């Protein structure tokens, strides 16, 4: 299947290109904040009718969310995906326009930002992580769609009818569109699962449970897709040629998700 005729640049402002990837980040934060505000307004969803902070305060948090994602994502990419390159050229660490972000680091930066923000507001820290879990899948889906538009992070060769020939592939063979797999699993499907949990089974009344569901769902989805997604060229496969860095970094997230879910389920559900 040929690659769709979509340029990585959405539009230009004079000589400056505005890329779909940057717009995906901004749209993810904006839409996530809007959805988060709706959740915060529905006090009955939360334990003791007490959301982690006031609905209108989410716009103050959005600024810190962007910083947490960028700083955390960049630090993790430097440390885990290309450390020798950045040790040799330390100024390139700040060249964000050249790309290089790691989801797991961005998530940790976002978690730290929301916990510090919630602590300053006197809210429940676990509920703040639940809020992130409920809205974070929106940004994940948009980010993976942007990866597809950039023709990056594609999968292994395949003879399946939906294999895509990416313009950046030097071999020019059909490959798994692993970015779309991740957008569907880590984004859309996980959003629907968490939506069911928050609005039908009332998971937000058990602080930490929604975050645990996210951790389990994301980790399992990422680990599964990594079996058909090519690893970063500078790292390759690990431990005998079958494990990837993405899978390694997803294992702690899986364990943390299981621990959070079990902790939340053992406590009496708030009414």
GIQUI-V883529 format. One record per residue. N is the residue number from 1. SS is DSSP state (hx for helix, st for strand, lp for the rest). PSI is psi in whole degrees, 0 to 359 (NA if undefined). OMEGA is omega in degrees with one decimal (none if undefined). Layout:
N/SS/PSI/OMEGA
N/SS/PSI/OMEGA
//
This chain:
1/lp/127/-178.9
2/st/153/178.0
3/lp/136/179.7
4/lp/149/-176.4
5/lp/76/179.2
6/lp/121/178.9
7/lp/148/177.1
8/lp/335/-179.2
9/st/124/179.6
10/st/316/177.6
11/st/173/-179.1
12/st/143/169.8
13/st/96/-171.8
14/lp/232/179.7
15/lp/356/-174.0
16/st/130/180.0
17/st/134/173.0
18/st/115/-172.3
19/st/152/177.2
20/hx/328/-178.2
21/hx/316/178.5
22/hx/319/179.0
23/hx/327/179.0
24/hx/319/177.0
25/hx/311/-178.0
26/hx/317/179.7
27/hx/323/178.2
28/hx/317/178.6
29/hx/316/-177.9
30/hx/308/-178.9
31/hx/323/176.9
32/hx/320/178.6
33/hx/320/178.6
34/hx/314/178.9
35/hx/321/178.1
36/hx/322/178.5
37/hx/321/177.6
38/hx/320/178.5
39/hx/318/-178.7
40/hx/329/179.2
41/hx/334/-179.4
42/lp/81/-174.9
43/hx/331/-178.4
44/hx/341/179.1
45/hx/338/-167.7
46/lp/158/177.5
47/hx/129/-179.9
48/hx/26/-179.6
49/hx/32/-174.9
50/lp/94/173.2
51/lp/163/-174.5
52/lp/332/173.5
53/lp/176/-174.7
54/lp/149/-177.3
55/hx/316/-176.4
56/hx/346/179.3
57/hx/350/-179.1
58/hx/336/178.8
59/hx/330/172.4
60/hx/320/-179.8
61/hx/329/-176.2
62/hx/322/178.9
63/hx/315/179.6
64/hx/331/177.3
65/hx/316/179.8
66/hx/315/179.1
67/hx/317/-179.6
68/hx/317/-179.7
69/hx/312/-175.6
70/hx/311/-176.8
71/hx/312/-179.6
72/hx/317/-179.8
73/hx/321/-179.2
74/hx/316/-179.7
75/hx/316/-179.5
76/hx/320/178.7
77/hx/317/-179.9
78/hx/315/-174.6
79/hx/319/-169.5
80/hx/340/-172.5
81/lp/337/-176.4
82/lp/41/-174.5
83/hx/314/-179.7
84/hx/320/179.8
85/hx/317/-176.9
86/hx/333/173.6
87/hx/325/178.4
88/hx/332/-178.5
89/lp/73/-172.0
90/hx/330/-179.7
91/hx/338/178.9
92/hx/345/176.8
93/hx/327/-175.7
94/hx/359/-178.7
95/lp/69/-176.9
96/hx/334/-178.5
97/hx/345/177.2
98/hx/0/179.7
99/lp/177/179.1
100/lp/81/178.3
101/lp/145/178.4
102/lp/127/-177.1
103/hx/314/-175.0
104/hx/322/177.2
105/hx/319/176.8
106/hx/322/178.4
107/hx/316/178.8
108/hx/320/176.9
109/hx/320/178.9
110/hx/319/178.0
111/hx/316/179.2
112/hx/319/-179.5
113/hx/314/-176.5
114/hx/327/179.1
115/hx/320/176.6
116/hx/319/179.7
117/hx/315/-179.2
118/hx/322/177.7
119/hx/320/178.5
120/hx/332/-179.9
121/hx/355/178.6
122/lp/21/-178.1
123/lp/178/179.6
124/lp/123/-175.0
125/hx/321/178.9
126/hx/323/177.2
127/hx/328/177.4
128/hx/324/175.3
129/hx/325/175.6
130/hx/320/178.1
131/hx/316/177.4
132/hx/318/-179.5
133/hx/322/-177.2
134/hx/329/-175.2
135/hx/341/-171.5
136/hx/333/-178.3
137/hx/336/178.5
138/hx/311/179.1
139/hx/325/178.8
140/hx/313/-178.6
141/hx/315/-180.0
142/hx/322/178.7
143/hx/320/179.1
144/hx/325/175.2
145/hx/323/176.7
146/hx/324/174.2
147/hx/320/178.8
148/hx/315/179.1
149/hx/324/178.5
150/lp/353/-177.2
151/lp/46/-179.6
152/lp/162/177.5
153/lp/37/179.9
154/lp/176/-172.2
155/st/188/-179.9
156/lp/162/176.8
157/st/146/180.0
158/lp/155/174.0
159/lp/13/176.9
160/lp/150/-174.7
161/lp/339/179.0
162/lp/13/173.9
163/lp/141/-175.2
164/st/137/173.7
165/st/107/-176.1
166/lp/138/-177.9
167/lp/341/179.8
168/lp/358/-178.4
169/lp/116/-178.8
170/lp/336/179.3
171/lp/337/178.0
172/lp/39/-179.6
173/lp/157/176.6
174/lp/136/-177.6
175/st/159/174.0
176/lp/128/172.6
177/lp/71/-172.7
178/hx/334/176.8
179/hx/321/179.8
180/hx/326/174.7
181/hx/315/-178.4
182/hx/321/177.1
183/hx/322/-178.5
184/hx/318/-175.3
185/hx/304/-176.4
186/hx/338/-178.5
187/hx/280/-171.7
188/hx/307/-176.7
189/hx/315/-178.9
190/hx/325/174.9
191/hx/315/-178.5
192/hx/321/177.7
193/hx/313/-178.7
194/hx/324/176.2
195/hx/318/176.5
196/hx/317/-178.5
197/hx/318/-175.9
198/hx/326/-173.0
199/hx/342/-179.6
200/lp/309/-179.6
201/lp/0/173.8
202/lp/51/-178.5
203/hx/336/-179.0
204/hx/345/177.1
205/hx/353/172.9
206/lp/89/-175.9
207/lp/127/-179.6
208/lp/341/-176.3
209/hx/315/179.8
210/hx/319/176.9
211/hx/323/177.7
212/hx/319/177.3
213/hx/318/178.3
214/hx/312/-178.2
215/hx/316/179.3
216/hx/312/-176.6
217/hx/316/179.9
218/hx/313/-176.3
219/hx/314/-179.7
220/hx/320/179.1
221/hx/315/-178.0
222/hx/316/179.5
223/hx/318/-178.8
224/hx/313/-177.3
225/hx/329/-178.7
226/hx/341/178.1
227/lp/338/177.6
228/lp/0/178.9
229/st/135/178.6
230/lp/137/176.5
231/lp/165/175.8
232/lp/137/-172.4
233/lp/324/-176.4
234/lp/349/179.7
235/lp/312/-176.8
236/lp/199/179.5
237/lp/150/-177.4
238/st/160/170.0
239/lp/60/174.6
240/lp/8/172.6
241/lp/29/178.3
242/lp/345/-177.5
243/st/145/179.7
244/lp/163/177.8
245/hx/323/177.7
246/hx/321/178.1
247/hx/320/178.9
248/hx/314/-178.6
249/hx/339/179.0
250/hx/338/-178.9
251/hx/313/175.9
252/hx/325/178.0
253/hx/320/177.6
254/hx/313/179.9
255/hx/319/178.0
256/hx/320/178.1
257/hx/316/178.0
258/hx/317/-179.6
259/hx/316/179.2
260/hx/315/-178.9
261/hx/315/179.7
262/hx/320/177.9
263/hx/315/-178.1
264/hx/321/-177.5
265/hx/335/-179.9
266/hx/341/178.8
267/lp/151/178.9
268/lp/133/-178.0
269/lp/133/177.0
270/lp/148/-179.3
271/lp/NA/none
//
